[in-house]
Every structure is written in structure tokens, then in C-alpha cells.
Amino acid sequence: MTVFVIAMLACSGGAPVDETQTDKVQQPPWRIDFYDGSGNSYRFDRKSAADLVTATYDPVDPARSSSGLYSGGDPWRSDLDDAEAAELWRWVDGLMEDVELHAERRGKGTGLIRIRAQGGEQSVIVARGTQLAAFETYLPSLK
């Protein structure tokens, strides 16, 4: 599957996310994959409107870490209700749309967001910074 990096117009001054865009992206089936700055992965998957969103965390373990020592903790899986799914999409849309946060290359400490939906696939690399750190802090609350 070909991955392409999208460049979207940035919202000026922290303008709210365009609700119609969010609604289009959220129509199931869809999947969001996020790889954090340490290589841990989060998957959010909604197969149909009748299904809950499944959240899965797959941490790096020492055997897969570049240092041979790092552990991202324990894996987990949970189901998200509609409010949690809507909040997740607000975070993802904000990171995808703010081109000032994007990086050209995937390096250590950057994040990668990939959305697969009926309209195709979109990916963006998020640069290290306060917004990425805040998103990485938010994600474990979905456990």
C-alpha cells in the first residue's frame, strides 16, 4: 500500500477544526495508526457504525528497542465510546491539519499518524514538540 504525506492548509490562529471534514473522515470503516517518538504503536479501528472503536497499544520491548533496554510498558486493548472517539479525532485532525507541526522525515522523537478510510490513506509525520508531547500524554488515558 502506498503511503503519501499530505499537506493541508494550516488553520490560522488555532481556528476550530472543520466539523464537515471530521465527519467525512469518521465514517466507518476507518483505522488510525499512531507511532510515537519511541516506536510504540497505537491502533484505533472502527469496522462499522454498529461497532465500537477498538484501541490497541503495542509497546516496544527491550528486544525491539534500539538501546536493547527501553520498554514502552505493557500492551493493552480497550473499546472507546463515541465521546472518546470524537476527542481522539479532534486531536488527530489538529495534528494533521497544522502544517507547522509537520516534519519532512521520520526521525527519533517524531510521531507518525496514518489514517486509512474509505477515501484512501493519509499520513503525516509530526515533529517533536509540545503538541506531540501532549498527544502522547493523552493517549494512555484511552486505556
JOPE-V931042 format. One record per backbone hydrogen bond with DSSP energy under -1.0 kcal/mol. CO is the residue of the C=O (numbers start at 0). NH is the residue of the N-H. If there is no record, write none. Layout:
# JOPE-V931042
co:nh
CO:NH
CO:NH
This chain:
# JOPE-V931042
co:nh
3:122
17:21
18:22
19:23
20:24
21:25
29:45
30:115
31:43
32:113
33:41
34:111
35:38
36:108
39:35
40:57
41:33
42:55
43:31
44:53
45:29
47:50
52:79
53:44
54:77
55:42
56:75
57:40
59:71
60:63
60:64
75:56
77:54
79:52
80:84
81:85
82:86
83:87
84:88
85:89
86:90
87:91
88:92
89:93
90:94
91:95
92:96
93:97
96:98
97:100
98:101
100:126
106:109
110:125
111:34
112:123
113:32
114:121
115:30
116:119
119:116
121:114
122:5
123:112
124:102
125:110
128:132
129:133
130:134
131:135
132:136
133:137
134:138
137:140
138:141
139:142
